[in-house]
Amino acid sequence: MDYSLVPDDADITSKAITGTVGKGVTGVRLAIDGVVKKTGKVNTDGTFSIATDDFITQGSTVEVIGYNSSSEVVRKKSES
């Protein structure tokens, strides 16, 4: 199964985190400094977008977590 997760770069000015996932990833969540803040939607073409809602601050660790049903399968940092 393809559990790949490729988030695009993001920083404090980003309004959303976007990227692509493999077929095995059915949901994504945004974590800031290790705390899950938002849930995003995976589109049928394998792209995703999660609104940041101004959660990202200077020095924050930004991660996108990929899920298959309810189990975490992959976690990637978004570079700023």
C-alpha positions in Angstrom: 0.0 0.0 0.0 1.2 3.5 -0.8 1.4 5.6 2.4 3.4 8.4 0.9 2.8 12.0 2.1 4.4 15.1 0.5 3.5 18.4 2.2 4.4 21.6 0.4 6.5 24.2 2.3 4.7 26.5 4.7 5.5 29.4 7.0 3.7 31.9 9.3 2.1 33.6 6.3 0.5 30.4 4.9 -3.3 30.2 4.9 -3.3 26.5 4.2 -0.9 23.5 4.0 -1.2 21.6 0.8 0.4 18.6 -0.7 -0.2 15.0 -2.0 -0.7 11.6 -0.5 -0.6 8.0 -1.7 -3.6 5.8 -2.2 -3.3 4.3 1.3 -3.7 7.6 3.1 -7.4 8.5 3.5 -7.2 11.5 5.9 -4.8 14.2 7.0 -4.4 16.3 10.1 -2.3 19.4 10.9 -0.2 19.3 14.0 1.6 22.4 15.4 4.3 21.7 18.0 3.0 18.1 18.4 -0.6 19.1 19.0 -3.3 18.2 16.3 -5.1 21.4 15.4 -7.1 20.7 12.3 -8.4 17.9 10.1 -8.1 18.1 6.3 -9.7 16.4 3.4 -7.9 14.1 0.9 -9.3 14.7 -2.6 -9.9 11.9 -5.2 -6.8 13.0 -7.1 -4.5 12.5 -4.0 -4.1 16.2 -3.1 -5.0 17.7 0.2 -5.4 21.1 1.8 -5.7 22.0 5.5 -6.5 25.6 6.6 -3.9 26.8 9.1 -6.2 29.3 10.8 -3.1 31.3 12.0 -1.9 28.4 14.2 1.6 28.7 12.8 3.9 31.1 14.7 7.6 31.9 14.4 9.5 28.8 15.4 6.6 26.4 15.3 7.1 22.8 14.3 4.5 22.1 11.5 3.6 18.5 10.7 1.1 16.8 8.5 -0.1 13.4 9.7 -1.6 10.9 7.3 -4.2 8.4 8.4 -5.8 5.2 7.0 -9.2 5.1 8.6 -8.3 6.0 12.3 -4.7 4.7 12.4 -1.7 7.0 11.9 0.4 5.7 9.0 2.8 8.5 8.2 4.0 11.9 9.7 6.0 14.5 7.8 7.3 18.0 8.7 6.4 20.9 6.5 9.5 23.0 6.0 9.3 26.7 6.4 
